[in-house]
Structures are given as structure tokens and as C-alpha cells.
Amino acid sequence: MKHWLGLALIGILVGCLPALPIRTRMDIIPTILEPDTCSDLVCRNEDYQITFLPLTNGSKGIEFVIQNTGKNPILILWDESAYIDLNGQSSRIIHHGVRFSERDAPQAPSTIAPGTSFREEAIPAANVNYISANTGWQLRPLFYSGTGIYSLPIENPQTMTKLVQGKKIGLYLMIKVGEEKQPQKFTLQLEVKERPALRPAASPSPYP
């Protein structure tokens, strides 16, 4: 009798458990408006090809792959490049490997040899903040809500759509090909696409 009461109690408790939480994930698909030589997310010239990667609601920067298709080495001059935010404000950028505490220090150029490719992320230095001795450094996402230590990724599709849908961000890269500097400004228009939510698989019940 106690056994069956135990099973019944377990069944009631299991039946009362709330649904497993579903986290909203969003893709933010850029369309390149400038330069007009780009197709989809790919920009080409006689020296290199740059492919931009889709963004998400958790992206910290603009990711891209640059392929050297010419005969000369290519350099990305980070200290002469910039990120342009939704409000048209320009910000210094840093990239992978730069310590947050050195976000304002000079950065060495990145070199791409002929016939090779290089994947990088341009991160707005303005989004790197020192919070406290206990918390340390914080890197805000590109699109966030709140300020300071309360800057968080946006997980509400309506909020994200209102913030970025149809709006523009930009990446200004100073690219040096051989001895020639070739400044390139990329203007990206944004579109929000919500992914289907994935519910984590529940553990199988030991009871029939």
C-alpha cells in the first residue's frame, strides 16, 4: 500500500512540475548596403575577399573572414579602423587577443599573407568596461539593454526588433595592400529573425 501511495505521490509531483524554460535565440541578418560591389555577405576586389558572418543577440562584435586573393601581403590597421553604432557614433575597435585592460593601447596590425585567410572579430572598445575589483571587466554585447553592470543581451524578440530592425551599423577598416592604404567602409542594414526555440530533452521517467 505504501508503495502505491509513493508512486501516486511521485506522479502528482511530476505532473505539477513547470515546463522546462525555453531561451529565445535570435539571428540578426545583415545586408551590406555599402560598398555596392558586395553580394549577399561577400565583398570582393582584385586583392581580397571579405565575408561577414551573421550576428546574434549575443554577438560581442562584427565577425568576418578576409581572404588574400592577390600577390601582396595585406595588413589590417586596427588603430585606424572603427565601429559605427546604431546611433551613428564612431568607436575605436579591438580584436581577439587584446586584453581588456589594454583596450586603449596601440594595437599591432594583423597580417594576411597571399593565398591565406584570416577570421577576426571587430569589437567596439566602448563596450569594454571595468566594473569593480570583485567583478572585473565586462564586455557588453553589440545590442543590449540597461547600462553599466546592468547591460544584458536582449532576449525579447519585440524589444530587439524595435531596437535594430531596418537600422544600420558600420565597420570602417583601414586595409593596407602592399604599400597602399585602402580604407573601406561597410554599412550593414539589420534584420531580426527569431530561431525556433529548442526545449531541452527531459529525462525519461522510470515509471510506465
DACORZI-V417922 format. One record per residue. N is the residue number from 1. OMEGA is omega in whole degrees, -180 to 180 (* if undefined). NEAR is the number of other C-alpha atoms within 8 Angstrom. Layout:
# DACORZI-V417922
n: (N:N)
omega: (OMEGA:OMEGA)
near: (NEAR:NEAR)
This chain:
# DACORZI-V417922
n: (1:2:3:4:5:6:7:8:9:10:11:12:13:14:15:16:17:18:19:20:21:22:23:24:25:26:27:28:29:30:31:32:33:34:35:36:37:38:39:40:41:42:43:44:45:46:47:48:49:50:51:52:53:54:55:56:57:58:59:60:61:62:63:64:65:66:67:68:69:70:71:72:73:74:75:76:77:78:79:80:81:82:83:84:85:86:87:88:89:90:91:92:93:94:95:96:97:98:99:100:101:102:103:104:105:106:107:108:109:110:111:112:113:114:115:116:117:118:119:120:121:122:123:124:125:126:127:128:129:130:131:132:133:134:135:136:137:138:139:140:141:142:143:144:145:146:147:148:149:150:151:152:153:154:155:156:157:158:159:160:161:162:163:164:165:166:167:168:169:170:171:172:173:174:175:176:177:178:179:180:181:182:183:184:185:186:187:188:189:190:191:192:193:194:195:196:197:198:199:200:201:202:203:204:205:206:207:208)
omega: (179:180:-178:176:178:179:-180:180:178:180:179:-178:179:180:-178:-179:178:178:178:-177:178:180:179:178:-177:168:176:-172:177:168:-177:179:-176:2:-176:177:-178:176:-173:-180:-175:177:-176:163:-174:-176:-175:175:177:178:178:-180:178:177:173:179:177:-177:178:-178:177:-180:179:174:177:-179:179:-179:-178:-176:-178:174:179:176:169:-179:-172:-177:177:-179:-175:172:179:-172:-176:-179:-180:179:-178:-179:171:178:170:-178:-179:178:179:177:180:-179:-180:-176:180:-178:177:180:176:177:172:-177:176:-179:177:177:180:178:-172:178:-177:178:178:-174:178:179:180:180:177:-177:173:-175:-179:179:-179:-177:-179:-175:177:174:179:172:178:-178:-172:173:-179:180:176:-177:-179:177:-175:173:179:-180:177:-176:-180:179:-180:180:180:-176:-168:-173:178:-179:-171:167:-178:174:177:-179:171:-177:179:179:-173:178:-175:174:179:178:179:175:179:178:-175:174:-167:175:-177:175:-180:176:172:-180:179:178:178:-179:178:178:180:180:177:-176:-178:*)
near: (4:5:6:7:8:8:8:8:8:8:8:8:8:7:6:6:6:4:4:6:5:8:7:10:11:12:12:12:10:11:10:14:10:10:10:6:7:12:7:6:11:10:11:10:6:6:11:11:12:11:10:10:9:9:12:9:15:10:10:9:10:12:12:11:12:11:12:15:11:9:7:9:11:13:11:11:13:14:8:7:12:13:15:13:11:9:5:7:7:8:11:11:13:12:9:6:4:8:6:7:5:7:10:6:5:5:7:6:8:8:8:12:10:11:9:9:10:8:8:9:10:11:12:14:11:7:11:12:9:7:10:7:5:4:6:8:10:10:8:12:13:11:11:10:9:7:6:7:6:7:10:9:11:12:11:7:11:6:9:14:10:7:6:12:10:7:8:11:13:11:12:12:13:13:12:12:12:7:5:6:8:8:8:8:10:11:12:12:12:14:12:13:8:9:8:5:8:6:7:6:4:4:4:4:5:4:3:3)
